[in-house]
Amino acid sequence: MRFASLGSGSRGNATLLQSGGTLLLIDCGFGLREAGRRLARLGVSPGEVSALLLTHEHGDHAGGCGPFLRRHRLTLHATGGTLRAAAGALGELPG
C-alpha cells in the first residue's frame, strides 16, 4: 500500500491511495485540469483511478468531485450525511 498527497490547503485537498491494482482518490478539491496535473506528477492518469472517497462536504475537499466523477465515470463512496450535505456541489452523479 502507498499513498501520496496531491495537495492540502484552503485551495484544495486530495490524497491518492494505492493498494494492489486499486487507486482510490480521497477527496478532490481541485478542478479537472489541476487534479489531472497533480496526478500526472505521480505518474498516474486520471483514467486509472478506481473510485473516489469523499470525507466531507467542504469545498476544498468536494469542489472538484462532481466533474471528476462524471468525466471518469467513477463510483463515489461517502456517508449518507456527506452525500446529502454535498449534493448541490456534486451535481448529478454517474449511474
N, C-alpha and C positions, 0 to 999 in steps of 0.2 A: 504494500500500500504506500502511496505517496500523495502529498498534497502541496499545493502552491497557491499563494495569494495572487490574484490578478490585480488587486488594489484594495485599499482600505482608507476610507475617509469620507468627508461630507459630500464629495463629488461622485462617489460610487464605491460599492463593495462587491467583491466576488472572490470565490475560492474554488479551485478545481481539485477534486479528489479522484484519484485513480486507484482502483483495486482490480487486479487482473485485467480483463478487457473492458471493464466498465469505467466510464468517465462521467462523474457526477459534478455538475456545476451547482455550487451552493450560492444562491443569490445572484442577481445580475443587475446591479445598479447603473451599468454603463449602457449606452446606446449600442445598436448593432455593429456599427463600424468600429467603435472603440473596443467593444468586447472582442471582436474578431482580431484586432491588432494585438490585444493583450494575450489572447490565446496563442496567436502565431509566435509570440516571443517565447512561448513554452513548447513550440513545435507541434501545436495541436490545431487542427482545422475545426471550426465551429460544427461542421457536419459530423465530427467524431464524437461529440458529446452525446451521452446516452439518455440523460434526464436532467431535470432541474429541481432542486430543493429550495424552496423559499422559506427562510427562517421567520420573517415578519414583514409587515406591510410598509415600513418606512421607505420613502422614495429612493434613498441612497442604497437600498437593498433590492427593491422591487421595480425601480423605474424602467429598466430595460427588459424585464422578464417577459412581458406580453409579446413584444416584437420578436424576441429571440425564440420563444416557444413557437410562435406562428411560422416564422421563417424556416425553422429546422424541424417542425412537426414533432416536438418533444412532449413527453409526459411531465406533468408538474406534480410534485409532492409537497404538501403543506398541510398544516392543521386546518380544521374547518373554520376556526376563528380567523386565521390568517387569510384564508380564501375569501371569506365574507368581507373582511376589512380592506383587502386589496382588489376587490372585484372591479372597481372603477378604473384603477391603474392598469390592471391586467387586460381588460377588454375581453373580447371573445377568444376563447382558448380552442386549440385544435381538438378534434373529436377523439 
